[in-house]
């Protein structure tokens, strides 16, 4: 592959990304703290935070410093995931390990609360990031990495069209424990096919009145 004309890609900006069901907004303590704290404290918090670098917040005093730090960070660049039906921030995700020179970027720090997990809101939130990365910024590679013990995350990566690429043993130490990291990725060459699958799945007619899918997400 001849890349002599490759000049790199721009860094992502703090912009709002609009979808039909989800909206990604740059993380803002003034706008998102109350909603994200409420979402984080819903039943099952221990499981949701098990493989994240931060802990489930006990209260506002514990959560506010994390919000201030995360919202100011250029990498990871955090976004709040807004459910457009309710207008509430029900999750977060970040673009991270940003490498403009090589056109590589990762989605991570994902926490989709119970109100949007395994829903069209979460799926569209992922596709909005992928579309921004490939269609707007012109990156060549979009990565998903997770703890090798995190089976739900591995299943999600494959459902979203990321391809398994390998296992990095003893890759990190998180919360005092070893982390073997499972790597997945999609490329700009994969994206046209994946984009078509997302667009077909996200059509309103694919959902019943309760928001349940009629057909599964597929990529041909």
C-alpha positions as CSV (number, residue, x, y, z in Angstrom):
1,X,0.0,0.0,0.0
2,X,1.5,3.3,-1.1
3,X,1.2,5.9,1.6
4,X,3.7,8.4,0.3
5,X,1.0,11.0,0.2
6,X,-0.2,10.4,3.8
7,X,0.2,13.5,5.9
8,X,-1.5,12.3,9.1
9,X,-4.9,13.1,10.5
10,X,-6.2,16.0,12.7
11,X,-6.8,15.5,16.4
12,X,-10.5,15.1,17.4
13,X,-12.3,18.3,18.6
14,X,-14.6,18.9,21.5
15,X,-17.7,18.9,19.2
16,X,-21.2,17.6,19.6
17,X,-22.2,14.6,17.4
18,X,-25.9,14.2,16.7
19,X,-27.7,11.0,15.9
20,X,-31.3,9.9,15.7
21,X,-31.4,8.3,19.2
22,X,-28.1,9.4,20.8
23,X,-26.1,12.6,21.0
24,X,-22.4,12.8,22.1
25,X,-21.5,16.0,23.9
26,X,-18.1,16.9,25.2
27,X,-18.0,16.0,28.9
28,X,-19.0,19.1,31.0
29,X,-19.2,19.0,34.8
30,X,-21.9,21.7,34.9
31,X,-24.2,19.9,32.5
32,X,-23.5,16.2,33.1
33,X,-22.4,15.5,36.6
34,X,-25.9,15.0,38.2
35,X,-27.1,12.7,35.4
36,X,-23.9,10.6,35.3
37,X,-23.7,10.3,39.0
38,X,-27.3,9.0,39.1
39,X,-26.6,6.6,36.3
40,X,-23.4,5.3,37.9
41,X,-25.1,4.6,41.2
42,X,-27.9,2.5,39.8
43,X,-27.9,-1.2,40.9
44,X,-25.1,-3.3,39.4
45,X,-22.5,-0.5,39.7
46,X,-19.8,-3.0,41.0
47,X,-20.1,-5.1,37.9
48,X,-20.1,-2.0,35.5
49,X,-17.0,-0.6,37.1
50,X,-15.1,-3.8,37.6
51,X,-12.8,-3.4,34.6
52,X,-12.7,0.4,34.4
53,X,-9.8,2.4,35.8
54,X,-12.0,4.4,38.1
55,X,-14.2,3.3,41.0
56,X,-18.0,3.5,41.3
57,X,-18.7,6.9,43.0
58,X,-20.2,6.7,46.5
59,X,-21.4,10.3,46.4
60,X,-20.9,13.7,44.7
61,X,-17.8,14.5,46.7
62,X,-16.2,11.3,45.3
63,X,-17.4,11.9,41.8
64,X,-16.8,15.6,41.2
65,X,-12.9,15.4,41.1
66,X,-13.1,12.7,38.5
67,X,-15.5,14.8,36.4
68,X,-13.3,17.8,36.6
69,X,-10.2,15.9,35.6
70,X,-11.9,13.9,32.8
71,X,-13.6,16.9,31.3
72,X,-10.2,18.8,31.0
73,X,-8.3,15.9,29.5
74,X,-7.4,16.1,25.8
75,X,-6.5,12.4,25.7
76,X,-8.7,10.6,26.7
77,X,-11.2,13.0,25.2
78,X,-14.4,12.2,27.0
79,X,-18.0,12.6,25.7
80,X,-21.3,12.2,27.5
81,X,-23.8,9.9,25.9
82,X,-27.2,11.6,25.8
83,X,-30.4,9.6,25.3
84,X,-32.3,12.0,23.0
85,X,-35.7,10.7,24.2
86,X,-35.1,11.8,27.8
87,X,-32.4,14.4,27.3
88,X,-30.3,12.8,30.1
89,X,-26.7,11.8,30.1
90,X,-26.8,8.1,30.6
91,X,-23.2,7.1,29.9
92,X,-19.8,8.2,28.8
93,X,-17.1,7.1,26.3
94,X,-13.7,8.5,25.2
95,X,-11.5,8.8,22.2
96,X,-8.0,7.9,23.5
97,X,-4.5,6.9,22.7
98,X,-4.8,9.4,19.8
99,X,-2.0,9.0,17.2
100,X,-2.6,11.6,14.4
101,X,0.7,10.8,12.7
102,X,-0.3,7.2,12.0
103,X,-4.1,7.7,11.9
104,X,-4.8,5.4,14.8
105,X,-7.3,6.1,17.6
106,X,-9.1,4.0,20.3
107,X,-12.5,4.1,21.8
108,X,-12.4,3.4,25.5
109,X,-13.4,4.3,29.1
110,X,-16.9,3.2,28.0
111,X,-19.6,3.2,30.6
112,X,-23.1,2.9,29.3
113,X,-25.6,3.0,32.2
114,X,-28.5,0.6,32.6
115,X,-30.9,3.0,30.8
116,X,-29.0,2.7,27.5
117,X,-26.8,-0.5,27.8
118,X,-27.5,-3.0,25.0
119,X,-29.8,-0.5,23.3
120,X,-30.0,1.5,20.0
121,X,-28.7,4.5,22.0
122,X,-25.4,2.8,22.9
123,X,-25.0,1.3,19.4
124,X,-25.6,4.6,17.7
125,X,-23.1,6.2,20.2
126,X,-20.5,3.8,19.0
127,X,-21.3,4.4,15.3
128,X,-21.2,8.2,15.8
129,X,-17.7,7.9,17.1
130,X,-16.6,5.6,14.3
131,X,-18.2,7.9,11.7
132,X,-16.4,10.9,13.1
133,X,-13.1,9.1,13.2
134,X,-13.2,7.7,9.7
135,X,-15.5,10.1,7.7
136,X,-14.7,13.4,9.2
137,X,-11.1,13.0,10.6
138,X,-9.8,10.5,8.1
139,X,-8.2,8.1,10.5
140,X,-7.0,4.7,9.2
141,X,-7.6,2.5,12.3
142,X,-10.1,2.5,15.1
143,X,-9.3,0.3,18.1
144,X,-11.2,-1.4,20.9
145,X,-9.2,-2.9,23.8
146,X,-10.4,-4.6,27.0
147,X,-9.4,-6.8,29.9
148,X,-9.2,-10.3,28.6
149,X,-11.5,-11.4,31.5
150,X,-14.2,-8.9,30.3
151,X,-16.4,-11.3,28.3
152,X,-19.3,-8.7,27.7
153,X,-16.8,-6.2,26.3
154,X,-15.3,-8.8,24.0
155,X,-18.8,-9.8,22.7
156,X,-19.7,-6.1,22.2
157,X,-16.5,-5.4,20.2
158,X,-17.3,-8.3,17.8
159,X,-21.0,-7.3,17.6
160,X,-19.9,-3.8,16.6
161,X,-17.7,-5.1,13.8
162,X,-14.3,-4.9,15.4
163,X,-12.0,-7.8,14.4
164,X,-10.1,-9.7,17.0
165,X,-6.3,-9.1,16.6
166,X,-4.7,-10.8,19.6
167,X,-3.9,-10.9,23.3
168,X,-1.2,-8.8,25.0
169,X,-0.2,-10.6,28.1
170,X,0.7,-8.7,31.3
171,X,-0.1,-5.5,29.4
172,X,-1.2,-3.3,32.3
173,X,-1.7,-3.1,36.1
174,X,-5.2,-1.9,36.9
175,X,-6.5,-1.5,40.5
176,X,-3.6,-3.6,41.8
177,X,-4.3,-6.5,39.4
178,X,-2.7,-7.8,36.3
179,X,-4.5,-7.0,33.0
180,X,-4.0,-9.1,29.9
181,X,-5.5,-7.0,27.1
182,X,-7.5,-8.3,24.2
183,X,-7.2,-6.2,21.1
184,X,-9.8,-5.5,18.4
185,X,-9.9,-3.0,15.6
186,X,-11.6,-1.9,12.4
187,X,-9.9,0.0,9.6
188,X,-10.9,2.6,7.0
189,X,-11.2,-0.3,4.5
190,X,-13.7,-2.1,6.7
191,X,-15.7,1.0,7.5
192,X,-17.9,1.4,4.3
193,X,-19.3,-2.1,4.9
194,X,-19.7,-1.6,8.6
195,X,-21.3,1.9,8.1
196,X,-23.9,0.4,5.8
197,X,-24.7,-2.2,8.5
198,X,-25.2,0.4,11.2
199,X,-27.3,2.6,9.0
200,X,-29.6,-0.3,8.1
201,X,-29.9,-1.5,11.7
202,X,-30.6,2.0,13.0
203,X,-33.5,2.7,10.7
204,X,-36.7,3.5,12.7
205,X,-38.6,0.6,11.1
206,X,-36.2,-1.9,12.6
207,X,-37.7,-1.2,16.0
208,X,-41.0,-1.9,17.6
209,X,-43.0,0.5,19.8
210,X,-40.9,-0.6,22.8
211,X,-37.6,0.1,21.0
212,X,-36.8,-3.6,20.6
213,X,-34.9,-4.6,17.4
214,X,-36.7,-6.6,14.7
215,X,-33.4,-7.6,13.0
216,X,-30.0,-8.1,14.5
217,X,-27.0,-5.9,13.6
218,X,-25.2,-7.5,10.7
219,X,-22.5,-6.4,8.2
220,X,-23.2,-8.6,5.2
